[in-house]
Amino acid sequence: MPELPDIVVYLKALEQRLEGETLQRVQIASPFLLRTAVPPITSVKGKKVVELRRLGKRICVGFADNLWLVLHLMIAGRLHWHEAGSASGHKAVPFKLSKSPKNRGLAAFQFGNGTLSLTEAGTQRRASLHLVEGDAGLARLDPGGLEIFATDLEGFKTVLQSANHTLKRALTDPRLFSGIGNAYSDEILFAARLSPVALTQKLDAEQIERLFDAARTTLTKWVDVLRQEAAGGFPEKVTAFRQEMAVHGRYQQPCPRCGAKIQRIRYASNETDYCPSCQTAGKLLADRSLSRLLKKDWPKTPEELEGLTAGPKK
């Protein structure tokens, strides 16, 4: 699932291509994608893009008259840019809802200088598109999580310990922290040398500071890495599994810090990767008591997690 670093790089690429451009045509291929009916999707046709924002893991494209297209890519949604005059720049993207999970076309947005398309691998159709009006409309989609780069240590601590969750759950709860998901939470916890199942209200001051610093450092590092990879082009290699990662997706590979084999915990639709030597004092986190703990502390599906909205924190 694209997370804060991926979304930041997407936004930069979109700003360079869309700001000031007029939307000429909208195509929606899947009835499962568009989640709003009012205002109608046709109301953005002919309007100019005036602003782009990130809302957690969502990409928000602001048009004249205070209309916002809000895209949530979920796990398998990806964006693509086709320059005007290229083979696919001004042609309708071929939306064939075939059984093949490869590059399933969901939507296309045609501008004067090119076409932005949305595809989604797989058959579960988790990606979503909302069209809302003004800040009030955006607020209804905002889970309310704290922005890591817009707070200090004390603010981070307050949110972190507002409920007694495992660290993995706390970092990825969109009501608590904005933009962090499965992949980068693993990397943050590795950098902080903390167990993914440590309980937030059991952490001491030094551990909280370590986690805060690790979150900011890790996210900054990956924004820089992805920007360099895109090199001014449109990001096409958006993935949660990268060779340069320390632990995420590296099960049974050697830890880059100590050489121990990376271990993992699987539960629901998620996976947590960690170094037992660096993070859990040599203990393997794969017993029945842990499974019960995670079952109690973790939503059953990605949709359930991403669907959490601002409100009383449990």
C-alpha positions, 0 to 999 in steps of 0.5 A, a space after each residue: 500500500 502506498 504510504 507517506 513517502 510514496 504519496 509525497 513523491 506522487 504529489 510532487 509529480 502530479 503538481 508538476 503535471 496537473 497544476 493549472 491544467 484543465 480536466 477535459 474528460 473523465 472515464 470511470 470503468 469500475 462501478 466499485 471505484 466511485 464512492 460518492 454521487 453528490 456532487 456528480 463526477 461530471 461536475 469537475 469536467 472543464 475545471 482547472 486544477 488549483 491545488 494538491 494535498 495529502 490526506 493520510 494515504 489519500 491523494 487530493 486533487 483540488 479543482 476550481 469551485 472548491 471541488 476535490 477528487 480524493 484517491 485512495 490507492 489501497 494495496 494494489 492501486 497505482 497511478 500512471 501518466 501518459 504524455 499528450 502525443 504519446 502512444 496512449 496520451 490522448 487515447 482512452 485507456 483500455 478498460 477491459 475488466 478481464 479476469 487477468 489481474 494485470 493493470 486493470 484499468 479503473 479510471 482515466 483523467 484527461 488533461 490538455 498535456 496528458 492523461 492520468 490513469 488509475 489501475 489496480 492489480 487483483 480482483 478485490 477492487 479496494 481502491 476508492 475515489 471520492 468527489 467532495 466539496 470544500 474543507 468540510 468534505 475533506 474533513 469527513 474523509 480524514 481519519 485525524 492521525 497526527 502528522 509526524 513532521 508537524 509535532 514535537 516529542 511531547 505531542 507524539 508521546 501524547 498520541 502514542 500513549 492515548 491507548 494501550 496498543 501494540 506498537 505495530 498497531 499504533 503506528 499504522 492506526 490512521 486515527 493516531 498517526 498519518 500516512 504510516 502503514 505496514 511497510 514503513 512501520 516495520 522499518 521504523 521499529 527496526 530503526 528504533 530497536 523496538 519490538 512490534 508487539 511492545 505495548 505503547 503504555 509500557 514504553 519509557 521516555 527513552 524508548 518513546 524518544 527513540 521511536 519518534 526520532 526513528 519515525 522522522 528519520 526513516 520517513 525522510 530517508 525514504 522520501 529522498 530515496 524515492 525522489 531520487 529514483 523517480 528523478 523528475 519522471 513519474 513514479 512507476 515503481 511504487 511497491 512496499 517491497 524494496 531491496 534496500 529495506 532493512 526488514 520489511 519483506 526480507 523474511 529469512 534474509 540476514 539483518 543488515 545490522 547484526 546478521 541474524 535472520 529476519 523473522 515475520 508474524 502473519 495475521 489477518 491480511 498483514 505481515 510484520 517483519 522484524 529482527 529478533 536479535 535487534 528488536 526482541 532480545 532474541 525471542 521469536 514472536 510466533 506463539 499462540 499467545 501472540 496470535 491471540 494478542 494480535 487478533 485482539 489488537 488488529 483489524 481483520 482486513 486492510 479495508 477495516 484499518 483504512 476505514 477507521 475515522 476520527 473519533 474516540 480512540 479505543 
